[in-house]
Structures are given as structure tokens and as C-alpha cells.
């Protein structure tokens, strides 16, 4: 299950989302 997707430019947002423990599933960082 994918919790949320982020572009590489939004990596800081992805990290904050991970630290907030709101996700259920994987966090995807798109590199393209």
C-alpha cells in the first residue's frame, strides 16, 4: 500500500511526513 508520493524536489516534505507518523504504507519519492 502506498501512503503518499513525493517528487524529488519535495524530499523535505516527504521526510516531515515520515516523521509525523501519519502514514500507513510506503512513502514513494519519484526521481523523474
N, C-alpha and C positions, 0 to 999 in steps of 0.2 A: 504494500500500500504506500502511495506517495502522499506525504503530508503537504508539501509545498515545493514549488520550483522557483529558482532564482537565477538570473543571469550572472555571469562572472563579475560584471560591474557592480552588482548588488551583494557581493560576498559579505560585507559588513552587516547588512540586514539579515542575511542568512545566519550568520553567527549569533546575532542577537536573538533571532527566533529560536535557535537551538538552545541557547542559554535560558530562555524563558520557560522551557519545558512545556510548551503548548502543543507540541507536535505529537501526533500518533502516526507513526510510519516514518518513511525516509524523507530526507531533505535532499533535493536534487539541485545541483549547480550546473547550469548549461554553459559550455565553453564556446559555443558557436552562435 
